[in-house]
Amino acid sequence: MSHPRRRTVALLLSIALSPLAAASAHAADAYPTKPIRLVVPFPAGGTTDILARAVSAELSKLPGWNVVVDNKPGAGGNIGSDIVAKSAPDGYTLLMGTVGTHGINQSLYGKLPYDPIKDFAPITEVASVPNVLEVNPAFAQQNKINTVNDLIAYARANPGKLNMASSGNGTSIHLAGELFKTQTKTYMVHFPYRGSGPALTDMTGGTMQVMFDNLPSSMALIKAGKLKALAVTSAKPSPALPGVPTVAAAANLPNYEASSWFGLLAPAGTSPEIIHRIQQEVAKSLSTPAVRDRMMAQGADPVGNTPDQFAALIRAEHIKWAKVVKDSGAKVD
């Protein structure tokens, strides 16, 4: 093809595509024109729900924005995630995804009804969160469990007698426990719940003795003395729990680390302009001192990164957790 002809074709293409680009930009400018549904794939009361409601409240302060949280729990977050994956890519159905739904579940469940990478457009990571190794305080007092090593010694002396609660199969709470069991050579019976809320009810009631919960959902119970925090699962101690060590340091397990993250995703095919608009507004709200201070007091670290950065995190987490699932022998209970 000659150069003049190439230039003519390029010019015609630009003329043809410019109305589409303008329409797409206009759609983002006009967005939103109706309520936005934010699907939380876990019940109310857990960290996914807490963070989703914080984001929803901030976005709903914007003129014309009305973000409605819709809890769709079940199957370790797979039910709610699948609903969003199969929704119209118009920016009006979003997901508060987690390390479980988008980092762990594909390795643990084998076959999912959705593809965590191909079926979603990442928007932004909302927060990273340490998990906290906690025990029922009455059980701890009765058995003189004050440290992680005390718990390990009890578990080794009483294999299968400890009930370990989680917020569901495939959650970071579940995998943090499996990783702990593998590295400490202990056996605790795993009881998956439909979210942290119901699991915490049985933790405080004494039916369950141990849990590796996301810190924000347990913070109030720890402060009230209804749960006893032994350690955090992150690489560094949490400023929200002064004096509480990491599992790695407390039990001399240098390779132990199992943090959580939470982020917004849209169905694949959603306009990049709308993705950018949502990311900008969320990042802006996460950077305000009031929101940052509130989240950090609960043990969450606000992020607000770009869609590309969030997509890179999701890809890296797939590789990391596939190895943990394989090495720990974790199964769907």
ABEGO torsion letter per residue (X at the ends): XBAAAAAAAAAAAAAAAAAAAAAAAAAAAAOBABBBBBBBABBBGBAAAAAAAAAAAAAAABBGBBBBBBBBBEGGGAAAAAAAAABBBAGABBBBBBAAAAAAAAAAAGBBABBAAAABBBABBABBBBBBBBBBAAAAAAAGBABAAAAAAAAAABBGABBBBBAEBGBAAAAAAAAAAAAAGBBBBBBBBBEAAAAAAAAAAGABABBBBBAAAAAAAAAAGABBBABBABABBBAABBGBBBAAAAAGBAABBBBBBBBBBBBBGBBAAAAAAAAAAAAAAAABAAAAAAAAAAGBBBBGBBAAAAAAAAAAAAAAAAAAAAAAGBBBX
